[in-house]
Each structure stands twice: as structure tokens, then as C-alpha cells.
Amino acid sequence: MYGGVEARLLTVVASPGRQTRAAPDGTGFLCIENPDPAAATVKRLMSEAGIGPREMTPWNACPWFTDGPSPSAAELEAGVEPWVQLIGLLRGLRC
């Protein structure tokens, strides 16, 4: 659905929401088609901007589930290196 390493846009949110957890609580995917408010908001904003899913790759600043409503400073810090590695793979990245 997304552009993967060919994407020109990297979208970043704080951390995976509940709908990205595996069933029975969620779909198991980071996706704008998930039945939750965050996914609906991202999908709407992209549509309004005229950006299709194949033009982007989604990512989380903290790429794993957290126990609280927001990732801690330590969890965000631990997510920096995976983020740097991802950006290195996105050769067509423009924003």
C-alpha cells in the first residue's frame, strides 16, 4: 500500500496506536485504513494535500508499543538509531 524505499515522503507519528497491535485488539499493521481516529486523521490530511499512500512511508518516532499514552524520553531516544537507518534506505526521500 505504501511506497517503501521508493517513497518521497516520510510521515512520522509518536508511537504505534492500539489498532496496530495484533488481533483481537487491532489489525497488526501501521495503516491509514485502521479503524481509529489517528488513522482517519492522517488519511484525511493526506487526501486534502493530494498525497497518495504510494508516495509515503509511515514511521513511528518510537517504533514499538509503549505502556503509557506517550513514549518516554528514553523510548524516543532508543528509536533514533532505527530512524536513522530507515532514512538511509529512503533514497528518493524529499520531505
Biopython code that builds the backbone (N, CA, C, O; Angstrom):
import numpy as np
from Bio.PDB.StructureBuilder import StructureBuilder

atoms = [
    (1, "MET", "N", (0.816, -1.188, 0.000)),
    (1, "MET", "CA", (0.000, 0.000, 0.000)),
    (1, "MET", "C", (0.868, 1.264, 0.000)),
    (1, "MET", "O", (0.507, 2.265, -0.619)),
    (2, "TYR", "N", (2.000, 1.216, 0.688)),
    (2, "TYR", "CA", (2.871, 2.385, 0.809)),
    (2, "TYR", "C", (4.053, 2.284, -0.145)),
    (2, "TYR", "O", (4.273, 1.248, -0.771)),
    (3, "GLY", "N", (4.808, 3.367, -0.246)),
    (3, "GLY", "CA", (5.908, 3.445, -1.191)),
    (3, "GLY", "C", (7.190, 2.746, -0.787)),
    (3, "GLY", "O", (8.078, 2.556, -1.618)),
    (4, "GLY", "N", (7.301, 2.362, 0.470)),
    (4, "GLY", "CA", (8.516, 1.684, 0.922)),
    (4, "GLY", "C", (9.752, 2.519, 0.641)),
    (4, "GLY", "O", (9.735, 3.735, 0.831)),
    (5, "VAL", "N", (10.821, 1.881, 0.193)),
    (5, "VAL", "CA", (12.075, 2.595, -0.041)),
    (5, "VAL", "C", (11.992, 3.551, -1.222)),
    (5, "VAL", "O", (12.900, 4.360, -1.411)),
    (6, "GLU", "N", (10.933, 3.483, -2.022)),
    (6, "GLU", "CA", (10.757, 4.394, -3.155)),
    (6, "GLU", "C", (9.981, 5.655, -2.778)),
    (6, "GLU", "O", (9.818, 6.548, -3.610)),
    (7, "ALA", "N", (9.509, 5.740, -1.554)),
    (7, "ALA", "CA", (8.687, 6.871, -1.119)),
    (7, "ALA", "C", (9.475, 8.174, -1.117)),
    (7, "ALA", "O", (10.680, 8.189, -0.865)),
    (8, "ARG", "N", (8.775, 9.260, -1.401)),
    (8, "ARG", "CA", (9.405, 10.587, -1.350)),
    (8, "ARG", "C", (9.040, 11.320, -0.071)),
    (8, "ARG", "O", (9.625, 12.357, 0.240)),
    (9, "LEU", "N", (8.069, 10.787, 0.679)),
    (9, "LEU", "CA", (7.586, 11.399, 1.900)),
    (9, "LEU", "C", (7.655, 10.393, 3.038)),
    (9, "LEU", "O", (7.203, 9.256, 2.900)),
    (10, "LEU", "N", (8.221, 10.816, 4.160)),
    (10, "LEU", "CA", (8.241, 10.004, 5.371)),
    (10, "LEU", "C", (7.325, 10.671, 6.379)),
    (10, "LEU", "O", (7.565, 11.810, 6.778)),
    (11, "THR", "N", (6.270, 9.969, 6.798)),
    (11, "THR", "CA", (5.379, 10.513, 7.816)),
    (11, "THR", "C", (5.770, 9.902, 9.154)),
    (11, "THR", "O", (6.013, 8.699, 9.250)),
    (12, "VAL", "N", (5.830, 10.734, 10.177)),
    (12, "VAL", "CA", (6.271, 10.273, 11.492)),
    (12, "VAL", "C", (5.260, 10.701, 12.549)),
    (12, "VAL", "O", (4.912, 11.876, 12.659)),
    (13, "VAL", "N", (4.803, 9.732, 13.317)),
    (13, "VAL", "CA", (3.972, 9.996, 14.482)),
    (13, "VAL", "C", (4.717, 9.479, 15.709)),
    (13, "VAL", "O", (5.768, 8.853, 15.574)),
    (14, "ALA", "N", (4.190, 9.729, 16.891)),
    (14, "ALA", "CA", (4.917, 9.424, 18.121)),
    (14, "ALA", "C", (5.177, 7.926, 18.330)),
    (14, "ALA", "O", (6.325, 7.514, 18.495)),
    (15, "SER", "N", (4.127, 7.121, 18.323)),
    (15, "SER", "CA", (4.274, 5.691, 18.600)),
    (15, "SER", "C", (3.066, 4.945, 18.056)),
    (15, "SER", "O", (2.042, 5.561, 17.761)),
    (16, "PRO", "N", (3.170, 3.617, 17.916)),
    (16, "PRO", "CA", (2.044, 2.850, 17.388)),
    (16, "PRO", "C", (0.812, 2.947, 18.284)),
    (16, "PRO", "O", (0.915, 2.872, 19.509)),
    (17, "GLY", "N", (-0.328, 3.113, 17.674)),
    (17, "GLY", "CA", (-1.585, 3.138, 18.421)),
    (17, "GLY", "C", (-2.110, 1.736, 18.667)),
    (17, "GLY", "O", (-1.557, 0.756, 18.168)),
    (18, "ARG", "N", (-3.165, 1.650, 19.428)),
    (18, "ARG", "CA", (-3.728, 0.333, 19.773)),
    (18, "ARG", "C", (-4.140, -0.476, 18.542)),
    (18, "ARG", "O", (-4.023, -1.701, 18.559)),
    (19, "GLN", "N", (-4.614, 0.167, 17.483)),
    (19, "GLN", "CA", (-5.072, -0.570, 16.306)),
    (19, "GLN", "C", (-3.925, -1.236, 15.551)),
    (19, "GLN", "O", (-4.166, -2.101, 14.709)),
    (20, "THR", "N", (-2.681, -0.849, 15.837)),
    (20, "THR", "CA", (-1.565, -1.518, 15.170)),
    (20, "THR", "C", (-1.161, -2.800, 15.890)),
    (20, "THR", "O", (-0.333, -3.556, 15.382)),
    (21, "ARG", "N", (-1.725, -3.052, 17.053)),
    (21, "ARG", "CA", (-1.453, -4.306, 17.755)),
    (21, "ARG", "C", (-2.149, -5.448, 17.030)),
    (21, "ARG", "O", (-3.127, -5.243, 16.312)),
    (22, "ALA", "N", (-1.641, -6.627, 17.225)),
    (22, "ALA", "CA", (-2.234, -7.799, 16.576)),
    (22, "ALA", "C", (-3.628, -8.078, 17.135)),
    (22, "ALA", "O", (-3.969, -7.632, 18.230)),
    (23, "ALA", "N", (-4.428, -8.820, 16.368)),
    (23, "ALA", "CA", (-5.780, -9.199, 16.772)),
    (23, "ALA", "C", (-5.720, -9.893, 18.132)),
    (23, "ALA", "O", (-4.701, -10.523, 18.417)),
    (24, "PRO", "N", (-6.705, -9.825, 18.961)),
    (24, "PRO", "CA", (-8.052, -9.343, 18.680)),
    (24, "PRO", "C", (-8.232, -7.839, 18.891)),
    (24, "PRO", "O", (-9.299, -7.304, 18.589)),
    (25, "ASP", "N", (-7.206, -7.142, 19.406)),
    (25, "ASP", "CA", (-7.364, -5.718, 19.699)),
    (25, "ASP", "C", (-7.185, -4.810, 18.492)),
    (25, "ASP", "O", (-7.700, -3.692, 18.484)),
    (26, "GLY", "N", (-6.470, -5.267, 17.478)),
    (26, "GLY", "CA", (-6.195, -4.398, 16.342)),
    (26, "GLY", "C", (-5.903, -5.185, 15.084)),
    (26, "GLY", "O", (-6.108, -6.398, 15.032)),
    (27, "THR", "N", (-5.418, -4.480, 14.063)),
    (27, "THR", "CA", (-5.161, -5.102, 12.771)),
    (27, "THR", "C", (-3.769, -5.709, 12.665)),
    (27, "THR", "O", (-3.537, -6.588, 11.835)),
    (28, "GLY", "N", (-2.839, -5.247, 13.498)),
    (28, "GLY", "CA", (-1.466, -5.725, 13.418)),
    (28, "GLY", "C", (-0.623, -4.934, 12.428)),
    (28, "GLY", "O", (0.530, -5.284, 12.173)),
    (29, "PHE", "N", (-1.195, -3.866, 11.867)),
    (29, "PHE", "CA", (-0.494, -3.080, 10.855)),
    (29, "PHE", "C", (-0.527, -1.591, 11.187)),
    (29, "PHE", "O", (-1.479, -1.103, 11.796)),
    (30, "LEU", "N", (0.520, -0.876, 10.783)),
    (30, "LEU", "CA", (0.524, 0.580, 10.809)),
    (30, "LEU", "C", (-0.107, 0.995, 9.494)),
    (30, "LEU", "O", (0.522, 0.882, 8.442)),
    (31, "CYS", "N", (-1.359, 1.481, 9.541)),
    (31, "CYS", "CA", (-2.094, 1.694, 8.301)),
    (31, "CYS", "C", (-3.135, 2.797, 8.442)),
    (31, "CYS", "O", (-3.798, 2.913, 9.473)),
    (32, "ILE", "N", (-3.271, 3.605, 7.396)),
    (32, "ILE", "CA", (-4.294, 4.651, 7.398)),
    (32, "ILE", "C", (-5.692, 4.072, 7.244)),
    (32, "ILE", "O", (-6.674, 4.810, 7.324)),
    (33, "GLU", "N", (-5.798, 2.782, 7.029)),
    (33, "GLU", "CA", (-7.102, 2.124, 6.939)),
    (33, "GLU", "C", (-7.547, 1.557, 8.283)),
    (33, "GLU", "O", (-8.635, 0.986, 8.366)),
    (34, "ASN", "N", (-6.745, 1.695, 9.334)),
    (34, "ASN", "CA", (-7.142, 1.203, 10.651)),
    (34, "ASN", "C", (-8.372, 1.948, 11.149)),
    (34, "ASN", "O", (-8.548, 3.128, 10.845)),
    (35, "PRO", "N", (-9.223, 1.271, 11.911)),
    (35, "PRO", "CA", (-10.448, 1.904, 12.410)),
    (35, "PRO", "C", (-10.196, 2.694, 13.700)),
    (35, "PRO", "O", (-10.736, 2.357, 14.753)),
    (36, "ASP", "N", (-9.370, 3.749, 13.612)),
    (36, "ASP", "CA", (-9.130, 4.581, 14.784)),
    (36, "ASP", "C", (-8.991, 6.040, 14.361)),
    (36, "ASP", "O", (-8.733, 6.322, 13.191)),
    (37, "PRO", "N", (-9.159, 6.967, 15.299)),
    (37, "PRO", "CA", (-9.126, 8.394, 14.954)),
    (37, "PRO", "C", (-7.789, 8.853, 14.351)),
    (37, "PRO", "O", (-7.788, 9.676, 13.436)),
    (38, "ALA", "N", (-6.670, 8.348, 14.835)),
    (38, "ALA", "CA", (-5.373, 8.773, 14.306)),
    (38, "ALA", "C", (-5.240, 8.406, 12.831)),
    (38, "ALA", "O", (-4.811, 9.228, 12.021)),
    (39, "ALA", "N", (-5.602, 7.187, 12.486)),
    (39, "ALA", "CA", (-5.528, 6.748, 11.087)),
    (39, "ALA", "C", (-6.456, 7.587, 10.215)),
    (39, "ALA", "O", (-6.085, 7.988, 9.112)),
    (40, "ALA", "N", (-7.654, 7.850, 10.707)),
    (40, "ALA", "CA", (-8.608, 8.661, 9.938)),
    (40, "ALA", "C", (-8.070, 10.071, 9.711)),
    (40, "ALA", "O", (-8.245, 10.636, 8.631)),
    (41, "THR", "N", (-7.426, 10.632, 10.711)),
    (41, "THR", "CA", (-6.880, 11.987, 10.576)),
    (41, "THR", "C", (-5.762, 12.024, 9.547)),
    (41, "THR", "O", (-5.743, 12.902, 8.684)),
    (42, "VAL", "N", (-4.830, 11.080, 9.629)),
    (42, "VAL", "CA", (-3.726, 11.044, 8.665)),
    (42, "VAL", "C", (-4.261, 10.839, 7.256)),
    (42, "VAL", "O", (-3.808, 11.495, 6.318)),
    (43, "LYS", "N", (-5.223, 9.934, 7.101)),
    (43, "LYS", "CA", (-5.807, 9.673, 5.784)),
    (43, "LYS", "C", (-6.472, 10.924, 5.224)),
    (43, "LYS", "O", (-6.308, 11.235, 4.045)),
    (44, "ARG", "N", (-7.214, 11.637, 6.050)),
    (44, "ARG", "CA", (-7.890, 12.860, 5.618)),
    (44, "ARG", "C", (-6.881, 13.938, 5.228)),
    (44, "ARG", "O", (-7.024, 14.570, 4.181)),
    (45, "LEU", "N", (-5.872, 14.151, 6.054)),
    (45, "LEU", "CA", (-4.869, 15.174, 5.755)),
    (45, "LEU", "C", (-4.119, 14.875, 4.460)),
    (45, "LEU", "O", (-3.857, 15.778, 3.666)),
    (46, "MET", "N", (-3.777, 13.613, 4.250)),
    (46, "MET", "CA", (-3.091, 13.230, 3.013)),
    (46, "MET", "C", (-3.990, 13.453, 1.802)),
    (46, "MET", "O", (-3.542, 13.938, 0.763)),
    (47, "SER", "N", (-5.251, 13.097, 1.947)),
    (47, "SER", "CA", (-6.193, 13.304, 0.850)),
    (47, "SER", "C", (-6.333, 14.785, 0.520)),
    (47, "SER", "O", (-6.320, 15.170, -0.649)),
    (48, "GLU", "N", (-6.466, 15.612, 1.552)),
    (48, "GLU", "CA", (-6.594, 17.053, 1.348)),
    (48, "GLU", "C", (-5.351, 17.643, 0.683)),
    (48, "GLU", "O", (-5.445, 18.612, -0.070)),
    (49, "ALA", "N", (-4.182, 17.053, 0.965)),
    (49, "ALA", "CA", (-2.925, 17.537, 0.384)),
    (49, "ALA", "C", (-2.643, 16.919, -0.987)),
    (49, "ALA", "O", (-1.674, 17.289, -1.650)),
    (50, "GLY", "N", (-3.490, 15.979, -1.409)),
    (50, "GLY", "CA", (-3.293, 15.330, -2.698)),
    (50, "GLY", "C", (-2.139, 14.344, -2.717)),
    (50, "GLY", "O", (-1.511, 14.134, -3.755)),
    (51, "ILE", "N", (-1.857, 13.736, -1.562)),
    (51, "ILE", "CA", (-0.753, 12.775, -1.438)),
    (51, "ILE", "C", (-1.340, 11.374, -1.333)),
    (51, "ILE", "O", (-2.150, 11.096, -0.449)),
    (52, "GLY", "N", (-0.929, 10.497, -2.236)),
    (52, "GLY", "CA", (-1.386, 9.115, -2.212)),
    (52, "GLY", "C", (-0.497, 8.252, -1.334)),
    (52, "GLY", "O", (0.665, 8.593, -1.115)),
    (53, "PRO", "N", (-1.020, 7.138, -0.824)),
    (53, "PRO", "CA", (-0.242, 6.261, 0.041)),
    (53, "PRO", "C", (1.057, 5.756, -0.592)),
    (53, "PRO", "O", (2.039, 5.547, 0.120)),
    (54, "ARG", "N", (1.082, 5.557, -1.903)),
    (54, "ARG", "CA", (2.298, 5.049, -2.562)),
    (54, "ARG", "C", (3.421, 6.081, -2.568)),
    (54, "ARG", "O", (4.567, 5.742, -2.863)),
    (55, "GLU", "N", (3.108, 7.325, -2.250)),
    (55, "GLU", "CA", (4.129, 8.371, -2.205)),
    (55, "GLU", "C", (4.803, 8.469, -0.842)),
    (55, "GLU", "O", (5.754, 9.232, -0.677)),
    (56, "MET", "N", (4.321, 7.704, 0.139)),
    (56, "MET", "CA", (4.818, 7.849, 1.507)),
    (56, "MET", "C", (5.219, 6.536, 2.139)),
    (56, "MET", "O", (4.847, 5.458, 1.677)),
    (57, "THR", "N", (5.986, 6.653, 3.207)),
    (57, "THR", "CA", (6.282, 5.540, 4.096)),
    (57, "THR", "C", (5.985, 6.026, 5.506)),
    (57, "THR", "O", (6.535, 7.039, 5.937)),
    (58, "PRO", "N", (5.119, 5.317, 6.234)),
    (58, "PRO", "CA", (4.814, 5.733, 7.604)),
    (58, "PRO", "C", (5.871, 5.207, 8.581)),
    (58, "PRO", "O", (6.485, 4.166, 8.349)),
    (59, "TRP", "N", (6.068, 5.944, 9.673)),
    (59, "TRP", "CA", (7.031, 5.534, 10.695)),
    (59, "TRP", "C", (6.593, 6.093, 12.032)),
    (59, "TRP", "O", (5.803, 7.035, 12.102)),
    (60, "ASN", "N", (7.113, 5.505, 13.081)),
    (60, "ASN", "CA", (6.863, 5.975, 14.438)),
    (60, "ASN", "C", (8.183, 6.389, 15.068)),
    (60, "ASN", "O", (9.172, 5.662, 14.969)),
    (61, "ALA", "N", (8.208, 7.544, 15.714)),
    (61, "ALA", "CA", (9.424, 8.002, 16.391)),
    (61, "ALA", "C", (9.868, 6.976, 17.430)),
    (61, "ALA", "O", (11.064, 6.769, 17.639)),
    (62, "CYS", "N", (8.913, 6.347, 18.067)),
    (62, "CYS", "CA", (9.164, 5.225, 18.972)),
    (62, "CYS", "C", (8.503, 4.014, 18.302)),
    (62, "CYS", "O", (7.293, 3.832, 18.429)),
    (63, "PRO", "N", (9.282, 3.180, 17.586)),
    (63, "PRO", "CA", (8.675, 2.151, 16.737)),
    (63, "PRO", "C", (8.195, 0.885, 17.440)),
    (63, "PRO", "O", (8.129, -0.176, 16.818)),
    (64, "TRP", "N", (7.864, 0.977, 18.703)),
    (64, "TRP", "CA", (7.312, -0.160, 19.419)),
    (64, "TRP", "C", (6.249, 0.352, 20.382)),
    (64, "TRP", "O", (6.156, 1.552, 20.641)),
    (65, "PHE", "N", (5.451, -0.568, 20.906)),
    (65, "PHE", "CA", (4.366, -0.182, 21.804)),
    (65, "PHE", "C", (4.914, 0.339, 23.123)),
    (65, "PHE", "O", (5.941, -0.130, 23.612)),
    (66, "THR", "N", (4.221, 1.306, 23.685)),
    (66, "THR", "CA", (4.584, 1.846, 24.988)),
    (66, "THR", "C", (3.445, 1.584, 25.954)),
    (66, "THR", "O", (2.305, 1.369, 25.542)),
    (67, "ASP", "N", (3.756, 1.601, 27.230)),
    (67, "ASP", "CA", (2.724, 1.350, 28.237)),
    (67, "ASP", "C", (1.878, 2.582, 28.519)),
    (67, "ASP", "O", (0.717, 2.460, 28.908)),
    (68, "GLY", "N", (2.440, 3.750, 28.330)),
    (68, "GLY", "CA", (1.725, 4.990, 28.634)),
    (68, "GLY", "C", (1.082, 5.584, 27.404)),
    (68, "GLY", "O", (1.164, 5.020, 26.313)),
    (69, "PRO", "N", (0.439, 6.729, 27.583)),
    (69, "PRO", "CA", (-0.211, 7.394, 26.460)),
    (69, "PRO", "C", (0.785, 7.986, 25.461)),
    (69, "PRO", "O", (0.448, 8.201, 24.297)),
    (70, "SER", "N", (2.006, 8.248, 25.916)),
    (70, "SER", "CA", (3.060, 8.799, 25.057)),
    (70, "SER", "C", (4.373, 8.098, 25.378)),
    (70, "SER", "O", (4.577, 7.647, 26.505)),
    (71, "PRO", "N", (5.261, 8.003, 24.395)),
    (71, "PRO", "CA", (6.562, 7.393, 24.679)),
    (71, "PRO", "C", (7.375, 8.275, 25.627)),
    (71, "PRO", "O", (7.270, 9.501, 25.603)),
    (72, "SER", "N", (8.181, 7.626, 26.455)),
    (72, "SER", "CA", (9.059, 8.361, 27.366)),
    (72, "SER", "C", (10.255, 8.910, 26.584)),
    (72, "SER", "O", (10.483, 8.529, 25.436)),
    (73, "ALA", "N", (10.997, 9.788, 27.205)),
    (73, "ALA", "CA", (12.204, 10.334, 26.580)),
    (73, "ALA", "C", (13.182, 9.208, 26.240)),
    (73, "ALA", "O", (13.811, 9.233, 25.182)),
    (74, "ALA", "N", (13.312, 8.233, 27.119)),
    (74, "ALA", "CA", (14.219, 7.104, 26.873)),
    (74, "ALA", "C", (13.743, 6.260, 25.685)),
    (74, "ALA", "O", (14.557, 5.804, 24.882)),
    (75, "GLU", "N", (12.433, 6.056, 25.575)),
    (75, "GLU", "CA", (11.898, 5.281, 24.447)),
    (75, "GLU", "C", (12.126, 6.020, 23.131)),
    (75, "GLU", "O", (12.477, 5.408, 22.122)),
    (76, "LEU", "N", (11.926, 7.333, 23.146)),
    (76, "LEU", "CA", (12.184, 8.124, 21.936)),
    (76, "LEU", "C", (13.664, 8.093, 21.568)),
    (76, "LEU", "O", (14.017, 7.978, 20.395)),
    (77, "GLU", "N", (14.519, 8.195, 22.572)),
    (77, "GLU", "CA", (15.973, 8.141, 22.323)),
    (77, "GLU", "C", (16.364, 6.792, 21.712)),
    (77, "GLU", "O", (17.192, 6.740, 20.802)),
    (78, "ALA", "N", (15.776, 5.708, 22.208)),
    (78, "ALA", "CA", (16.066, 4.380, 21.677)),
    (78, "ALA", "C", (15.579, 4.228, 20.236)),
    (78, "ALA", "O", (16.080, 3.377, 19.501)),
    (79, "GLY", "N", (14.611, 5.044, 19.828)),
    (79, "GLY", "CA", (14.090, 4.980, 18.466)),
    (79, "GLY", "C", (14.912, 5.752, 17.456)),
    (79, "GLY", "O", (14.655, 5.644, 16.257)),
    (80, "VAL", "N", (15.903, 6.538, 17.899)),
    (80, "VAL", "CA", (16.680, 7.373, 16.981)),
    (80, "VAL", "C", (17.487, 6.534, 15.992)),
    (80, "VAL", "O", (17.442, 6.798, 14.790)),
    (81, "GLU", "N", (18.214, 5.542, 16.462)),
    (81, "GLU", "CA", (19.064, 4.756, 15.562)),
    (81, "GLU", "C", (18.255, 4.011, 14.496)),
    (81, "GLU", "O", (18.642, 4.047, 13.328)),
    (82, "PRO", "N", (17.141, 3.332, 14.844)),
    (82, "PRO", "CA", (16.331, 2.724, 13.786)),
    (82, "PRO", "C", (15.828, 3.763, 12.774)),
    (82, "PRO", "O", (15.736, 3.475, 11.581)),
    (83, "TRP", "N", (15.507, 4.962, 13.249)),
    (83, "TRP", "CA", (15.030, 6.035, 12.379)),
    (83, "TRP", "C", (16.138, 6.464, 11.419)),
    (83, "TRP", "O", (15.886, 6.649, 10.228)),
    (84, "VAL", "N", (17.338, 6.620, 11.916)),
    (84, "VAL", "CA", (18.481, 6.984, 11.076)),
    (84, "VAL", "C", (18.720, 5.906, 10.018)),
    (84, "VAL", "O", (18.984, 6.222, 8.858)),
    (85, "GLN", "N", (18.629, 4.647, 10.410)),
    (85, "GLN", "CA", (18.808, 3.544, 9.457)),
    (85, "GLN", "C", (17.729, 3.585, 8.383)),
    (85, "GLN", "O", (18.023, 3.388, 7.204)),
    (86, "LEU", "N", (16.489, 3.838, 8.774)),
    (86, "LEU", "CA", (15.395, 3.921, 7.809)),
    (86, "LEU", "C", (15.639, 5.039, 6.807)),
    (86, "LEU", "O", (15.513, 4.826, 5.601)),
    (87, "ILE", "N", (15.983, 6.217, 7.287)),
    (87, "ILE", "CA", (16.214, 7.354, 6.395)),
    (87, "ILE", "C", (17.305, 7.026, 5.381)),
    (87, "ILE", "O", (17.226, 7.461, 4.232)),
    (88, "GLY", "N", (18.316, 6.271, 5.785)),
    (88, "GLY", "CA", (19.369, 5.847, 4.872)),
    (88, "GLY", "C", (18.875, 4.968, 3.745)),
    (88, "GLY", "O", (19.488, 4.928, 2.678)),
    (89, "LEU", "N", (17.772, 4.261, 3.962)),
    (89, "LEU", "CA", (17.199, 3.382, 2.928)),
    (89, "LEU", "C", (16.313, 4.126, 1.938)),
    (89, "LEU", "O", (16.083, 3.646, 0.828)),
    (90, "LEU", "N", (15.818, 5.287, 2.330)),
    (90, "LEU", "CA", (14.855, 6.032, 1.525)),
    (90, "LEU", "C", (15.584, 6.987, 0.580)),
    (90, "LEU", "O", (15.664, 8.186, 0.844)),
    (91, "ARG", "N", (16.108, 6.460, -0.506)),
    (91, "ARG", "CA", (16.923, 7.246, -1.443)),
    (91, "ARG", "C", (16.155, 8.338, -2.166)),
    (91, "ARG", "O", (16.744, 9.333, -2.589)),
    (92, "GLY", "N", (14.850, 8.167, -2.315)),
    (92, "GLY", "CA", (14.048, 9.177, -3.006)),
    (92, "GLY", "C", (13.376, 10.163, -2.064)),
    (92, "GLY", "O", (12.552, 10.971, -2.492)),
    (93, "LEU", "N", (13.728, 10.099, -0.769)),
    (93, "LEU", "CA", (13.087, 10.937, 0.236)),
    (93, "LEU", "C", (13.297, 12.419, -0.057)),
    (93, "LEU", "O", (14.415, 12.865, -0.311)),
    (94, "ARG", "N", (12.205, 13.167, -0.017)),
    (94, "ARG", "CA", (12.251, 14.605, -0.265)),
    (94, "ARG", "C", (11.737, 15.403, 0.928)),
    (94, "ARG", "O", (12.126, 16.556, 1.113)),
    (95, "CYS", "N", (10.869, 14.804, 1.737)),
    (95, "CYS", "CA", (10.356, 15.508, 2.915)),
    (95, "CYS", "C", (9.867, 14.518, 3.942)),
    (95, "CYS", "O", (9.397, 14.915, 5.008)),
]
sb = StructureBuilder()
sb.init_structure("model")
sb.init_model(0)
sb.init_chain("A")
sb.init_seg("    ")
for serial, (resi, resn, name, xyz) in enumerate(atoms, 1):
    if name == "N":
        sb.init_residue(resn, " ", resi, " ")
    sb.init_atom(name, np.array(xyz, "f"), 0.0, 1.0, " ", f" {name:<3s}", serial, name[0])
structure = sb.get_structure()
